[in-house]
Amino acid sequence: MSEARVVPPLQTATGATAAQAEVSILQIFLEFLIIGATSFGGVVPYLRRSLVTKRHWIDDREFVEMLSISPSLSGLNATNMAVLVGEKLRGVMGAIAGIIGICLRAEC
């Protein structure tokens, strides 16, 4: 039987993948602003489509892991996801951009 070899994505000196290194604070803000403004009710499919399928900022495994952590934090799952994804992509400033973007909607 042959063994499958998993090749990790190309990483930069800071440990971020090449795709993540290109994400700006403004892009994080705008993406979560759009998610917050256009999603009503079940936001999880919108988050997955935007973050995993469309932007490729995180993969399915990371998405599920972050989503499983979200209920244990205080606040809405979508808001917690904005903080977790923003922090993963750009650190504290990314987390701030994500939470401001998604919280500009009236539900936060």
C-alpha positions as CSV (number, residue, x, y, z in Angstrom):
1,M,0.0,0.0,0.0
2,S,1.3,3.4,-0.8
3,E,1.3,6.1,1.8
4,A,-0.2,9.5,0.9
5,R,2.1,12.4,1.6
6,V,0.6,15.6,2.9
7,V,2.5,18.6,1.7
8,P,2.0,21.7,3.9
9,P,1.2,25.0,2.2
10,L,4.1,27.3,1.4
11,Q,4.8,29.4,4.6
12,T,6.4,32.8,5.0
13,A,9.0,33.6,7.6
14,T,6.2,34.5,10.1
15,G,4.5,31.1,9.7
16,A,1.6,32.4,7.7
17,T,0.8,30.8,4.4
18,A,1.5,32.8,1.2
19,A,-2.3,33.4,0.7
20,Q,-2.7,34.7,4.2
21,A,0.3,37.0,4.0
22,E,-1.5,38.9,1.2
23,V,-4.6,39.6,3.2
24,S,-4.9,43.2,4.2
25,I,-6.7,44.7,7.3
26,L,-9.0,46.5,4.9
27,Q,-9.9,43.2,3.1
28,I,-10.7,41.6,6.4
29,F,-12.9,44.5,7.4
30,L,-14.7,44.6,4.1
31,E,-15.4,40.9,3.9
32,F,-16.9,40.8,7.4
33,L,-18.8,43.9,6.7
34,I,-20.4,42.2,3.7
35,I,-21.1,39.0,5.6
36,G,-22.7,41.0,8.4
37,A,-24.8,43.2,6.1
38,T,-26.0,40.4,3.8
39,S,-26.6,37.4,6.1
40,F,-29.7,37.1,8.1
41,G,-30.5,34.1,10.4
42,G,-28.1,31.3,9.7
43,V,-24.7,33.0,9.1
44,V,-22.6,29.9,9.1
45,P,-23.1,29.1,5.4
46,Y,-22.2,32.7,4.5
47,L,-19.1,32.5,6.6
48,R,-18.0,29.2,5.0
49,R,-18.7,30.4,1.5
50,S,-16.8,33.6,2.0
51,L,-13.8,32.4,4.1
52,V,-13.3,28.9,2.8
53,T,-14.7,28.7,-0.7
54,K,-14.4,32.2,-2.1
55,R,-11.3,33.8,-0.4
56,H,-9.5,30.6,0.7
57,W,-8.3,32.4,3.9
58,I,-8.9,29.2,5.9
59,D,-9.5,25.6,5.0
60,D,-12.5,23.4,6.0
61,R,-10.7,21.9,9.0
62,E,-9.8,25.3,10.4
63,F,-13.3,26.6,9.8
64,V,-14.8,23.7,11.7
65,E,-12.3,24.1,14.5
66,M,-13.0,27.8,14.9
67,L,-16.7,27.2,14.7
68,S,-16.5,24.6,17.5
69,I,-14.6,27.1,19.7
70,S,-17.1,30.0,19.0
71,P,-19.9,28.8,21.3
72,S,-17.6,28.6,24.3
73,L,-16.7,32.3,23.9
74,S,-19.2,35.0,24.9
75,G,-21.1,36.7,22.1
76,L,-22.5,35.6,18.8
77,N,-20.8,32.8,16.8
78,A,-20.4,35.1,13.8
79,T,-18.7,37.7,15.9
80,N,-16.4,35.2,17.5
81,M,-15.5,33.8,14.0
82,A,-14.6,37.3,12.9
83,V,-12.3,37.7,15.8
84,L,-10.7,34.2,15.4
85,V,-10.2,34.5,11.6
86,G,-9.0,38.1,11.7
87,E,-6.5,37.2,14.4
88,K,-5.3,34.2,12.5
89,L,-4.8,36.3,9.3
90,R,-3.3,39.6,10.7
91,G,-3.0,39.3,14.5
92,V,-4.7,41.7,16.8
93,M,-5.4,44.3,14.1
94,G,-7.0,41.7,12.0
95,A,-9.3,40.7,14.9
96,I,-10.3,44.3,15.5
97,A,-11.0,44.8,11.7
98,G,-13.1,41.6,11.7
99,I,-15.2,42.5,14.7
100,I,-15.8,46.1,13.6
101,G,-16.8,44.9,10.2
102,I,-19.3,42.3,11.3
103,C,-20.6,44.5,14.2
104,L,-21.6,47.4,12.0
105,R,-24.8,45.5,11.5
106,A,-27.5,46.1,14.1
107,E,-27.4,42.6,15.7
108,C,-24.2,42.9,17.8
